[in-house]
Amino acid sequence: YTDYGGYEGMEGGYDNSGVVVQDGNKDLESLVLESLTNLSGSGRGTLWQCNHCGKEDKDKSMLKRHVESHFNFKHSCPYCGKEYKSRPSLQCHVSTKHKE
C-alpha cells in the first residue's frame, strides 16, 4: 500500500459514497489502519491480519492495499474520469494512459 497522493485535479478528495467525508471523522488511511491486527505476539513472527476477511500477510503494506479493497471508495482519474477501486490501480492507469 503506497499513498501516491497529489494527483492533479483531485484536491477535493475521493468519492467515498458517504463512508468517509473530507472534513469528517475518518480518512481512508485511518479506516485501513483500524482494519489491521498485528499477530506478532502469537509466536508467528511479524504477521498482519485483515479484520474483514481474516487474510494474513507478513508484508503490512500489501495487506493495507488489500484492506482498502473492502471499502467502497472510488478513485477517479482526473484526466478521463475512469474509476478505480484502489489508488495504486489509478496510479498505474495515469502513468500508462496519460503520459506527458
N, C-alpha and C positions, 0 to 999 in steps of 0.2 A: 504494500500500500504506500503510495507516494502522493503527497499533496503537490500536484503540478501547479495548481492555483494560477492566478494572474492572467487568465485568458482575456484578451481584448474583447470588450463588449459584454463581459459577464459580471460587471461590477455590482449589479443588483442582486447577486446571489443566485441560488439554484431554485428551480421549480421543485417544490418538495411536497406538493399535494396536501398542504396543511399540517404535515407531521412536524415540521420544524419551521420556525419563522425567523427571518433575518434579525429582527430586533427582539426576539422572544427568548424562550427558555433554553433551548439547546441547539447546538450546531451539529453537523454531521460527524465531526471528529469526536465530540462528546458522546454521541449515541454509539459510535463504533467502540470506543474505549469501554463504555459501560457494558458492552455485549461480549467482552472477553473475560475469561477466567484463567489465571495463572495456576497451572497444576504442578509447578515446580516442587512444592512441598510433598508431593506424593511419591518421591523417590524415583521419578522418571526423568530426571534432568529438566532442562528448561522446556516446558511444553505448555501450549496455549490451547484453550478450548472455546469454541463458539457457543454462546449461551442459547442460541436459537435452534441449532440442529445437532450440536454435540461434536461437530467436526473438530479434530485436533491437528495441530501443526507445531513444529519446532520454530518455524520462522514467523515471528509476530507480524511482520509487515505483510506477508502473504495472507495470513489469517484476517488481518484488518481489511484487506482488499475483499476477501470472501464475505466478511460480515456486512460490508457495505451493500452487497447484493440482496440482503434480506430487507432493506428499506426501500420504499417506493420513491426513490429520488430519480429525477430525470435531469441529465446534464446535456444542455443543448449547445450545439455548435454555433458560435457567434457569426460564422460566415454563411452557413446554409440552413441552419435550423434543425438539422438531423439530431435526434435524441439518442442518448446512450445511458445505460444503467450505472456505469462506473466512470470515474474521472480518468483512469488510465485508458479506457476504451476511447473516450473522447479525445484524449491527447494523441493517441495513435492515429485516429481519424484526421485530426487537424494537421498533424505532421506529414501525413501521406497524401491527403487530398487537397490541402490548401497551402502547398509550399509557396514560398515567396520568390 
